[in-house]
Amino acid sequence: MAIPCLTAAGFLPPGAHDASMEEIGIAFGRFQDSERRITLFQRLSEYIAELRSLGHAVEVLLDGSFVSAKASPGDIDLIVVYPEAFN
């Protein structure tokens, strides 16, 4: 499922939207006014790869300015979801 278009205000529509790392990179990890988005996406990719190697995370929820139209987001807001039985 593709990432939906941003609203007129520059944000994703309400709700959860499934996306692959490739889709996230195309939608939010490209050059705009600076290299900031590229750098953040590279770090996110490395973090996700590390989570996958550990094998416990169920999903990662992204939020904040990175997943908006803001040209130079400060960071990436995220939540890592683990299985209920994870200790």
C-alpha positions in Angstrom: 0.0 0.0 0.0 1.4 3.4 -1.0 1.9 6.2 1.4 -1.0 8.6 1.0 -0.6 12.1 -0.3 0.1 14.8 2.3 -2.7 17.1 3.3 -2.7 20.8 2.2 -1.1 21.5 5.6 1.8 19.2 4.8 0.9 16.2 7.0 -0.1 12.7 6.5 -3.9 12.1 6.8 -5.0 10.7 10.2 -4.5 7.0 10.7 -1.8 4.4 10.5 -0.2 3.9 7.0 1.8 0.8 6.3 5.0 1.5 4.3 8.2 -0.2 3.3 11.6 1.4 4.0 11.8 2.0 0.2 8.5 3.8 0.2 9.5 5.9 3.2 12.8 6.8 1.5 11.0 7.9 -1.7 8.4 9.9 0.2 10.5 11.5 3.0 14.2 10.7 2.6 15.1 12.9 -0.4 17.0 16.1 -0.8 14.9 19.3 -0.3 16.6 22.4 1.0 19.5 20.6 2.6 21.0 17.1 3.1 19.1 16.8 6.4 16.4 14.4 5.1 18.9 12.2 3.4 21.0 12.0 6.6 18.0 11.2 8.8 16.8 8.5 6.5 20.2 6.9 6.4 20.3 6.8 10.2 16.7 5.5 10.3 17.7 2.7 7.8 20.6 1.7 10.0 18.5 1.7 13.1 15.8 -0.4 11.4 18.4 -2.9 10.2 19.7 -3.2 13.8 16.2 -3.8 15.1 15.7 -6.5 12.4 18.9 -8.2 13.3 17.8 -8.4 17.0 14.5 -10.0 15.8 12.1 -8.8 18.5 10.4 -5.6 17.3 7.0 -6.1 15.8 6.7 -2.7 14.1 8.0 0.8 14.1 5.7 3.8 14.1 7.0 7.0 12.6 5.7 10.5 13.4 6.7 14.1 13.6 8.3 16.5 11.1 10.2 13.8 9.3 6.9 12.4 7.9 5.7 15.8 6.9 6.4 18.4 4.2 8.9 20.3 6.4 12.0 20.8 4.3 14.5 20.3 7.1 13.1 18.2 10.0 15.0 18.2 13.2 14.7 14.5 14.0 12.5 11.5 13.6 9.9 10.7 16.2 9.3 6.9 16.5 7.9 4.2 18.7 9.2 0.6 18.6 6.4 -1.9 19.2 7.4 -5.2 20.9 5.3 -8.3 21.4 3.3 -8.3 24.6 5.4 -11.2 26.1 8.7 -9.5 25.3 10.8 -8.9 28.5 
